[in-house]
Amino acid sequence: MTAFKHFCLRLTLLGGLASVGVSTLASAAIADRMRVSWYGPGFEGGYTASGEIFSRYDHTGAHPDWPFGTLVLLTNPDTGERVTVRINDRSGGALDISEQAARDLGTYDHGIAPVEVEIIEWGE
């Protein structure tokens, strides 16, 4: 990975890639740590920003900038548990994941937790 792509990845993991005008990177990216939270019950059955109906039982996520359809591998550094979420919504924070994804990742009881984040595939 070039130094520029690594720099851009670090920016996007911090939520700032769109602000520098870079729209695509390599399809896979290195892992980085960020804090995630979860959401669910109050949003069940409502529409996401992508137009899909939200289900707290799907492995989906919300991010302020990442394209819809982006696949993100999350790893709990304390337990090694891993889940893949698909970005289909927007958030005001860094990364929000569905209730089921948080349960499967082992971060549900924490509310907000640091996890390893790896972009598997960028959305359109």
Phi and psi in radians as a Rosetta constraint file:
Dihedral C 1 N 2 CA 2 C 2 CIRCULARHARMONIC -1.214 0.35
Dihedral N 2 CA 2 C 2 N 3 CIRCULARHARMONIC 2.799 0.35
Dihedral C 2 N 3 CA 3 C 3 CIRCULARHARMONIC -1.070 0.35
Dihedral N 3 CA 3 C 3 N 4 CIRCULARHARMONIC -0.644 0.35
Dihedral C 3 N 4 CA 4 C 4 CIRCULARHARMONIC -1.127 0.35
Dihedral N 4 CA 4 C 4 N 5 CIRCULARHARMONIC -0.804 0.35
Dihedral C 4 N 5 CA 5 C 5 CIRCULARHARMONIC -1.100 0.35
Dihedral N 5 CA 5 C 5 N 6 CIRCULARHARMONIC -0.688 0.35
Dihedral C 5 N 6 CA 6 C 6 CIRCULARHARMONIC -1.087 0.35
Dihedral N 6 CA 6 C 6 N 7 CIRCULARHARMONIC -0.750 0.35
Dihedral C 6 N 7 CA 7 C 7 CIRCULARHARMONIC -1.043 0.35
Dihedral N 7 CA 7 C 7 N 8 CIRCULARHARMONIC -0.800 0.35
Dihedral C 7 N 8 CA 8 C 8 CIRCULARHARMONIC -1.132 0.35
Dihedral N 8 CA 8 C 8 N 9 CIRCULARHARMONIC -0.674 0.35
Dihedral C 8 N 9 CA 9 C 9 CIRCULARHARMONIC -1.082 0.35
Dihedral N 9 CA 9 C 9 N 10 CIRCULARHARMONIC -0.788 0.35
Dihedral C 9 N 10 CA 10 C 10 CIRCULARHARMONIC -1.029 0.35
Dihedral N 10 CA 10 C 10 N 11 CIRCULARHARMONIC -0.713 0.35
Dihedral C 10 N 11 CA 11 C 11 CIRCULARHARMONIC -1.099 0.35
Dihedral N 11 CA 11 C 11 N 12 CIRCULARHARMONIC -0.787 0.35
Dihedral C 11 N 12 CA 12 C 12 CIRCULARHARMONIC -1.185 0.35
Dihedral N 12 CA 12 C 12 N 13 CIRCULARHARMONIC -0.620 0.35
Dihedral C 12 N 13 CA 13 C 13 CIRCULARHARMONIC -1.138 0.35
Dihedral N 13 CA 13 C 13 N 14 CIRCULARHARMONIC -0.417 0.35
Dihedral C 13 N 14 CA 14 C 14 CIRCULARHARMONIC -1.595 0.35
Dihedral N 14 CA 14 C 14 N 15 CIRCULARHARMONIC -0.002 0.35
Dihedral C 14 N 15 CA 15 C 15 CIRCULARHARMONIC 1.566 0.35
Dihedral N 15 CA 15 C 15 N 16 CIRCULARHARMONIC 0.274 0.35
Dihedral C 15 N 16 CA 16 C 16 CIRCULARHARMONIC -2.075 0.35
Dihedral N 16 CA 16 C 16 N 17 CIRCULARHARMONIC 0.187 0.35
Dihedral C 16 N 17 CA 17 C 17 CIRCULARHARMONIC -1.117 0.35
Dihedral N 17 CA 17 C 17 N 18 CIRCULARHARMONIC -0.754 0.35
Dihedral C 17 N 18 CA 18 C 18 CIRCULARHARMONIC -1.061 0.35
Dihedral N 18 CA 18 C 18 N 19 CIRCULARHARMONIC -0.534 0.35
Dihedral C 18 N 19 CA 19 C 19 CIRCULARHARMONIC -1.235 0.35
Dihedral N 19 CA 19 C 19 N 20 CIRCULARHARMONIC -0.313 0.35
Dihedral C 19 N 20 CA 20 C 20 CIRCULARHARMONIC -1.769 0.35
Dihedral N 20 CA 20 C 20 N 21 CIRCULARHARMONIC 0.071 0.35
Dihedral C 20 N 21 CA 21 C 21 CIRCULARHARMONIC 1.437 0.35
Dihedral N 21 CA 21 C 21 N 22 CIRCULARHARMONIC 0.231 0.35
Dihedral C 21 N 22 CA 22 C 22 CIRCULARHARMONIC -1.646 0.35
Dihedral N 22 CA 22 C 22 N 23 CIRCULARHARMONIC 2.194 0.35
Dihedral C 22 N 23 CA 23 C 23 CIRCULARHARMONIC -1.837 0.35
Dihedral N 23 CA 23 C 23 N 24 CIRCULARHARMONIC -0.435 0.35
Dihedral C 23 N 24 CA 24 C 24 CIRCULARHARMONIC -2.401 0.35
Dihedral N 24 CA 24 C 24 N 25 CIRCULARHARMONIC 2.661 0.35
Dihedral C 24 N 25 CA 25 C 25 CIRCULARHARMONIC -2.345 0.35
Dihedral N 25 CA 25 C 25 N 26 CIRCULARHARMONIC -3.071 0.35
Dihedral C 25 N 26 CA 26 C 26 CIRCULARHARMONIC -1.003 0.35
Dihedral N 26 CA 26 C 26 N 27 CIRCULARHARMONIC 2.673 0.35
Dihedral C 26 N 27 CA 27 C 27 CIRCULARHARMONIC -1.168 0.35
Dihedral N 27 CA 27 C 27 N 28 CIRCULARHARMONIC -0.451 0.35
Dihedral C 27 N 28 CA 28 C 28 CIRCULARHARMONIC -2.068 0.35
Dihedral N 28 CA 28 C 28 N 29 CIRCULARHARMONIC 2.679 0.35
Dihedral C 28 N 29 CA 29 C 29 CIRCULARHARMONIC -2.413 0.35
Dihedral N 29 CA 29 C 29 N 30 CIRCULARHARMONIC 2.820 0.35
Dihedral C 29 N 30 CA 30 C 30 CIRCULARHARMONIC -1.248 0.35
Dihedral N 30 CA 30 C 30 N 31 CIRCULARHARMONIC 2.807 0.35
Dihedral C 30 N 31 CA 31 C 31 CIRCULARHARMONIC -1.444 0.35
Dihedral N 31 CA 31 C 31 N 32 CIRCULARHARMONIC 2.603 0.35
Dihedral C 31 N 32 CA 32 C 32 CIRCULARHARMONIC -2.530 0.35
Dihedral N 32 CA 32 C 32 N 33 CIRCULARHARMONIC 2.818 0.35
Dihedral C 32 N 33 CA 33 C 33 CIRCULARHARMONIC -1.724 0.35
Dihedral N 33 CA 33 C 33 N 34 CIRCULARHARMONIC 2.421 0.35
Dihedral C 33 N 34 CA 34 C 34 CIRCULARHARMONIC -2.632 0.35
Dihedral N 34 CA 34 C 34 N 35 CIRCULARHARMONIC 2.874 0.35
Dihedral C 34 N 35 CA 35 C 35 CIRCULARHARMONIC -1.582 0.35
Dihedral N 35 CA 35 C 35 N 36 CIRCULARHARMONIC 2.352 0.35
Dihedral C 35 N 36 CA 36 C 36 CIRCULARHARMONIC -2.141 0.35
Dihedral N 36 CA 36 C 36 N 37 CIRCULARHARMONIC 2.669 0.35
Dihedral C 36 N 37 CA 37 C 37 CIRCULARHARMONIC -2.193 0.35
Dihedral N 37 CA 37 C 37 N 38 CIRCULARHARMONIC 3.042 0.35
Dihedral C 37 N 38 CA 38 C 38 CIRCULARHARMONIC -2.210 0.35
Dihedral N 38 CA 38 C 38 N 39 CIRCULARHARMONIC 2.774 0.35
Dihedral C 38 N 39 CA 39 C 39 CIRCULARHARMONIC -2.509 0.35
Dihedral N 39 CA 39 C 39 N 40 CIRCULARHARMONIC 2.753 0.35
Dihedral C 39 N 40 CA 40 C 40 CIRCULARHARMONIC -3.003 0.35
Dihedral N 40 CA 40 C 40 N 41 CIRCULARHARMONIC -1.474 0.35
Dihedral C 40 N 41 CA 41 C 41 CIRCULARHARMONIC -0.908 0.35
Dihedral N 41 CA 41 C 41 N 42 CIRCULARHARMONIC -0.766 0.35
Dihedral C 41 N 42 CA 42 C 42 CIRCULARHARMONIC -1.286 0.35
Dihedral N 42 CA 42 C 42 N 43 CIRCULARHARMONIC -0.184 0.35
Dihedral C 42 N 43 CA 43 C 43 CIRCULARHARMONIC -1.911 0.35
Dihedral N 43 CA 43 C 43 N 44 CIRCULARHARMONIC -0.128 0.35
Dihedral C 43 N 44 CA 44 C 44 CIRCULARHARMONIC -0.923 0.35
Dihedral N 44 CA 44 C 44 N 45 CIRCULARHARMONIC 2.200 0.35
Dihedral C 44 N 45 CA 45 C 45 CIRCULARHARMONIC 1.492 0.35
Dihedral N 45 CA 45 C 45 N 46 CIRCULARHARMONIC -0.164 0.35
Dihedral C 45 N 46 CA 46 C 46 CIRCULARHARMONIC -1.451 0.35
Dihedral N 46 CA 46 C 46 N 47 CIRCULARHARMONIC 3.013 0.35
Dihedral C 46 N 47 CA 47 C 47 CIRCULARHARMONIC -1.556 0.35
Dihedral N 47 CA 47 C 47 N 48 CIRCULARHARMONIC 2.433 0.35
Dihedral C 47 N 48 CA 48 C 48 CIRCULARHARMONIC -1.465 0.35
Dihedral N 48 CA 48 C 48 N 49 CIRCULARHARMONIC 3.003 0.35
Dihedral C 48 N 49 CA 49 C 49 CIRCULARHARMONIC -1.113 0.35
Dihedral N 49 CA 49 C 49 N 50 CIRCULARHARMONIC -0.403 0.35
Dihedral C 49 N 50 CA 50 C 50 CIRCULARHARMONIC -1.467 0.35
Dihedral N 50 CA 50 C 50 N 51 CIRCULARHARMONIC -0.108 0.35
Dihedral C 50 N 51 CA 51 C 51 CIRCULARHARMONIC 1.678 0.35
Dihedral N 51 CA 51 C 51 N 52 CIRCULARHARMONIC -0.077 0.35
Dihedral C 51 N 52 CA 52 C 52 CIRCULARHARMONIC -1.359 0.35
Dihedral N 52 CA 52 C 52 N 53 CIRCULARHARMONIC 2.745 0.35
Dihedral C 52 N 53 CA 53 C 53 CIRCULARHARMONIC -1.457 0.35
Dihedral N 53 CA 53 C 53 N 54 CIRCULARHARMONIC 2.239 0.35
Dihedral C 53 N 54 CA 54 C 54 CIRCULARHARMONIC -1.331 0.35
Dihedral N 54 CA 54 C 54 N 55 CIRCULARHARMONIC 2.337 0.35
Dihedral C 54 N 55 CA 55 C 55 CIRCULARHARMONIC -2.213 0.35
Dihedral N 55 CA 55 C 55 N 56 CIRCULARHARMONIC 2.177 0.35
Dihedral C 55 N 56 CA 56 C 56 CIRCULARHARMONIC -1.202 0.35
Dihedral N 56 CA 56 C 56 N 57 CIRCULARHARMONIC -0.154 0.35
Dihedral C 56 N 57 CA 57 C 57 CIRCULARHARMONIC -1.648 0.35
Dihedral N 57 CA 57 C 57 N 58 CIRCULARHARMONIC -0.124 0.35
Dihedral C 57 N 58 CA 58 C 58 CIRCULARHARMONIC -1.506 0.35
Dihedral N 58 CA 58 C 58 N 59 CIRCULARHARMONIC 2.744 0.35
Dihedral C 58 N 59 CA 59 C 59 CIRCULARHARMONIC -1.590 0.35
Dihedral N 59 CA 59 C 59 N 60 CIRCULARHARMONIC 1.456 0.35
Dihedral C 59 N 60 CA 60 C 60 CIRCULARHARMONIC -2.219 0.35
Dihedral N 60 CA 60 C 60 N 61 CIRCULARHARMONIC 2.945 0.35
Dihedral C 60 N 61 CA 61 C 61 CIRCULARHARMONIC -2.597 0.35
Dihedral N 61 CA 61 C 61 N 62 CIRCULARHARMONIC 2.917 0.35
Dihedral C 61 N 62 CA 62 C 62 CIRCULARHARMONIC -2.232 0.35
Dihedral N 62 CA 62 C 62 N 63 CIRCULARHARMONIC 2.360 0.35
Dihedral C 62 N 63 CA 63 C 63 CIRCULARHARMONIC -2.502 0.35
Dihedral N 63 CA 63 C 63 N 64 CIRCULARHARMONIC 2.557 0.35
Dihedral C 63 N 64 CA 64 C 64 CIRCULARHARMONIC -1.162 0.35
Dihedral N 64 CA 64 C 64 N 65 CIRCULARHARMONIC -0.463 0.35
Dihedral C 64 N 65 CA 65 C 65 CIRCULARHARMONIC -2.188 0.35
Dihedral N 65 CA 65 C 65 N 66 CIRCULARHARMONIC -0.560 0.35
Dihedral C 65 N 66 CA 66 C 66 CIRCULARHARMONIC -1.090 0.35
Dihedral N 66 CA 66 C 66 N 67 CIRCULARHARMONIC 2.470 0.35
Dihedral C 66 N 67 CA 67 C 67 CIRCULARHARMONIC -1.091 0.35
Dihedral N 67 CA 67 C 67 N 68 CIRCULARHARMONIC 2.567 0.35
Dihedral C 67 N 68 CA 68 C 68 CIRCULARHARMONIC -1.041 0.35
Dihedral N 68 CA 68 C 68 N 69 CIRCULARHARMONIC 2.493 0.35
Dihedral C 68 N 69 CA 69 C 69 CIRCULARHARMONIC 1.592 0.35
Dihedral N 69 CA 69 C 69 N 70 CIRCULARHARMONIC -0.139 0.35
Dihedral C 69 N 70 CA 70 C 70 CIRCULARHARMONIC -1.098 0.35
Dihedral N 70 CA 70 C 70 N 71 CIRCULARHARMONIC 2.317 0.35
Dihedral C 70 N 71 CA 71 C 71 CIRCULARHARMONIC -1.746 0.35
Dihedral N 71 CA 71 C 71 N 72 CIRCULARHARMONIC 2.246 0.35
Dihedral C 71 N 72 CA 72 C 72 CIRCULARHARMONIC -2.205 0.35
Dihedral N 72 CA 72 C 72 N 73 CIRCULARHARMONIC 2.170 0.35
Dihedral C 72 N 73 CA 73 C 73 CIRCULARHARMONIC -1.600 0.35
Dihedral N 73 CA 73 C 73 N 74 CIRCULARHARMONIC 2.172 0.35
Dihedral C 73 N 74 CA 74 C 74 CIRCULARHARMONIC -1.973 0.35
Dihedral N 74 CA 74 C 74 N 75 CIRCULARHARMONIC 2.381 0.35
Dihedral C 74 N 75 CA 75 C 75 CIRCULARHARMONIC -2.221 0.35
Dihedral N 75 CA 75 C 75 N 76 CIRCULARHARMONIC 2.243 0.35
Dihedral C 75 N 76 CA 76 C 76 CIRCULARHARMONIC -1.378 0.35
Dihedral N 76 CA 76 C 76 N 77 CIRCULARHARMONIC 1.991 0.35
Dihedral C 76 N 77 CA 77 C 77 CIRCULARHARMONIC -1.172 0.35
Dihedral N 77 CA 77 C 77 N 78 CIRCULARHARMONIC -0.346 0.35
Dihedral C 77 N 78 CA 78 C 78 CIRCULARHARMONIC -1.435 0.35
Dihedral N 78 CA 78 C 78 N 79 CIRCULARHARMONIC -0.557 0.35
Dihedral C 78 N 79 CA 79 C 79 CIRCULARHARMONIC -2.067 0.35
Dihedral N 79 CA 79 C 79 N 80 CIRCULARHARMONIC -0.317 0.35
Dihedral C 79 N 80 CA 80 C 80 CIRCULARHARMONIC 1.448 0.35
Dihedral N 80 CA 80 C 80 N 81 CIRCULARHARMONIC -0.047 0.35
Dihedral C 80 N 81 CA 81 C 81 CIRCULARHARMONIC -1.089 0.35
Dihedral N 81 CA 81 C 81 N 82 CIRCULARHARMONIC 2.503 0.35
Dihedral C 81 N 82 CA 82 C 82 CIRCULARHARMONIC -2.339 0.35
Dihedral N 82 CA 82 C 82 N 83 CIRCULARHARMONIC 2.513 0.35
Dihedral C 82 N 83 CA 83 C 83 CIRCULARHARMONIC -2.464 0.35
Dihedral N 83 CA 83 C 83 N 84 CIRCULARHARMONIC 2.699 0.35
Dihedral C 83 N 84 CA 84 C 84 CIRCULARHARMONIC -1.953 0.35
Dihedral N 84 CA 84 C 84 N 85 CIRCULARHARMONIC 2.259 0.35
Dihedral C 84 N 85 CA 85 C 85 CIRCULARHARMONIC -2.051 0.35
Dihedral N 85 CA 85 C 85 N 86 CIRCULARHARMONIC 2.677 0.35
Dihedral C 85 N 86 CA 86 C 86 CIRCULARHARMONIC -1.931 0.35
Dihedral N 86 CA 86 C 86 N 87 CIRCULARHARMONIC 2.213 0.35
Dihedral C 86 N 87 CA 87 C 87 CIRCULARHARMONIC -1.272 0.35
Dihedral N 87 CA 87 C 87 N 88 CIRCULARHARMONIC 2.116 0.35
Dihedral C 87 N 88 CA 88 C 88 CIRCULARHARMONIC -2.412 0.35
Dihedral N 88 CA 88 C 88 N 89 CIRCULARHARMONIC 0.185 0.35
Dihedral C 88 N 89 CA 89 C 89 CIRCULARHARMONIC -2.597 0.35
Dihedral N 89 CA 89 C 89 N 90 CIRCULARHARMONIC 2.968 0.35
Dihedral C 89 N 90 CA 90 C 90 CIRCULARHARMONIC -1.928 0.35
Dihedral N 90 CA 90 C 90 N 91 CIRCULARHARMONIC 2.610 0.35
Dihedral C 90 N 91 CA 91 C 91 CIRCULARHARMONIC -2.313 0.35
Dihedral N 91 CA 91 C 91 N 92 CIRCULARHARMONIC 2.825 0.35
Dihedral C 91 N 92 CA 92 C 92 CIRCULARHARMONIC -1.535 0.35
Dihedral N 92 CA 92 C 92 N 93 CIRCULARHARMONIC -0.301 0.35
Dihedral C 92 N 93 CA 93 C 93 CIRCULARHARMONIC -1.798 0.35
Dihedral N 93 CA 93 C 93 N 94 CIRCULARHARMONIC -2.849 0.35
Dihedral C 93 N 94 CA 94 C 94 CIRCULARHARMONIC -1.235 0.35
Dihedral N 94 CA 94 C 94 N 95 CIRCULARHARMONIC -1.077 0.35
Dihedral C 94 N 95 CA 95 C 95 CIRCULARHARMONIC -2.635 0.35
Dihedral N 95 CA 95 C 95 N 96 CIRCULARHARMONIC 2.151 0.35
Dihedral C 95 N 96 CA 96 C 96 CIRCULARHARMONIC -1.961 0.35
Dihedral N 96 CA 96 C 96 N 97 CIRCULARHARMONIC 2.413 0.35
Dihedral C 96 N 97 CA 97 C 97 CIRCULARHARMONIC -2.114 0.35
Dihedral N 97 CA 97 C 97 N 98 CIRCULARHARMONIC 2.804 0.35
Dihedral C 97 N 98 CA 98 C 98 CIRCULARHARMONIC -1.154 0.35
Dihedral N 98 CA 98 C 98 N 99 CIRCULARHARMONIC 2.782 0.35
Dihedral C 98 N 99 CA 99 C 99 CIRCULARHARMONIC -0.985 0.35
Dihedral N 99 CA 99 C 99 N 100 CIRCULARHARMONIC -0.791 0.35
Dihedral C 99 N 100 CA 100 C 100 CIRCULARHARMONIC -1.130 0.35
Dihedral N 100 CA 100 C 100 N 101 CIRCULARHARMONIC -0.688 0.35
Dihedral C 100 N 101 CA 101 C 101 CIRCULARHARMONIC -1.074 0.35
Dihedral N 101 CA 101 C 101 N 102 CIRCULARHARMONIC -0.720 0.35
Dihedral C 101 N 102 CA 102 C 102 CIRCULARHARMONIC -1.139 0.35
Dihedral N 102 CA 102 C 102 N 103 CIRCULARHARMONIC -0.707 0.35
Dihedral C 102 N 103 CA 103 C 103 CIRCULARHARMONIC -1.093 0.35
Dihedral N 103 CA 103 C 103 N 104 CIRCULARHARMONIC -0.816 0.35
Dihedral C 103 N 104 CA 104 C 104 CIRCULARHARMONIC -1.197 0.35
Dihedral N 104 CA 104 C 104 N 105 CIRCULARHARMONIC -0.501 0.35
Dihedral C 104 N 105 CA 105 C 105 CIRCULARHARMONIC -1.407 0.35
Dihedral N 105 CA 105 C 105 N 106 CIRCULARHARMONIC -0.295 0.35
Dihedral C 105 N 106 CA 106 C 106 CIRCULARHARMONIC 1.461 0.35
Dihedral N 106 CA 106 C 106 N 107 CIRCULARHARMONIC 0.363 0.35
Dihedral C 106 N 107 CA 107 C 107 CIRCULARHARMONIC -1.951 0.35
Dihedral N 107 CA 107 C 107 N 108 CIRCULARHARMONIC 0.002 0.35
Dihedral C 107 N 108 CA 108 C 108 CIRCULARHARMONIC -0.954 0.35
Dihedral N 108 CA 108 C 108 N 109 CIRCULARHARMONIC -0.860 0.35
Dihedral C 108 N 109 CA 109 C 109 CIRCULARHARMONIC -1.178 0.35
Dihedral N 109 CA 109 C 109 N 110 CIRCULARHARMONIC -0.354 0.35
Dihedral C 109 N 110 CA 110 C 110 CIRCULARHARMONIC -1.456 0.35
Dihedral N 110 CA 110 C 110 N 111 CIRCULARHARMONIC -0.439 0.35
Dihedral C 110 N 111 CA 111 C 111 CIRCULARHARMONIC 1.391 0.35
Dihedral N 111 CA 111 C 111 N 112 CIRCULARHARMONIC -1.095 0.35
Dihedral C 111 N 112 CA 112 C 112 CIRCULARHARMONIC -2.169 0.35
Dihedral N 112 CA 112 C 112 N 113 CIRCULARHARMONIC 2.303 0.35
Dihedral C 112 N 113 CA 113 C 113 CIRCULARHARMONIC -2.595 0.35
Dihedral N 113 CA 113 C 113 N 114 CIRCULARHARMONIC 2.598 0.35
Dihedral C 113 N 114 CA 114 C 114 CIRCULARHARMONIC -1.370 0.35
Dihedral N 114 CA 114 C 114 N 115 CIRCULARHARMONIC 2.364 0.35
Dihedral C 114 N 115 CA 115 C 115 CIRCULARHARMONIC -2.416 0.35
Dihedral N 115 CA 115 C 115 N 116 CIRCULARHARMONIC 2.793 0.35
Dihedral C 115 N 116 CA 116 C 116 CIRCULARHARMONIC -1.444 0.35
Dihedral N 116 CA 116 C 116 N 117 CIRCULARHARMONIC 2.360 0.35
Dihedral C 116 N 117 CA 117 C 117 CIRCULARHARMONIC -2.136 0.35
Dihedral N 117 CA 117 C 117 N 118 CIRCULARHARMONIC 2.257 0.35
Dihedral C 117 N 118 CA 118 C 118 CIRCULARHARMONIC -2.327 0.35
Dihedral N 118 CA 118 C 118 N 119 CIRCULARHARMONIC 2.207 0.35
Dihedral C 118 N 119 CA 119 C 119 CIRCULARHARMONIC -1.349 0.35
Dihedral N 119 CA 119 C 119 N 120 CIRCULARHARMONIC 2.085 0.35
Dihedral C 119 N 120 CA 120 C 120 CIRCULARHARMONIC -1.491 0.35
Dihedral N 120 CA 120 C 120 N 121 CIRCULARHARMONIC -0.776 0.35
Dihedral C 120 N 121 CA 121 C 121 CIRCULARHARMONIC -2.678 0.35
Dihedral N 121 CA 121 C 121 N 122 CIRCULARHARMONIC 2.312 0.35
Dihedral C 121 N 122 CA 122 C 122 CIRCULARHARMONIC -1.366 0.35
Dihedral N 122 CA 122 C 122 N 123 CIRCULARHARMONIC 2.460 0.35
Dihedral C 122 N 123 CA 123 C 123 CIRCULARHARMONIC -1.336 0.35
Dihedral N 123 CA 123 C 123 N 124 CIRCULARHARMONIC -3.135 0.35
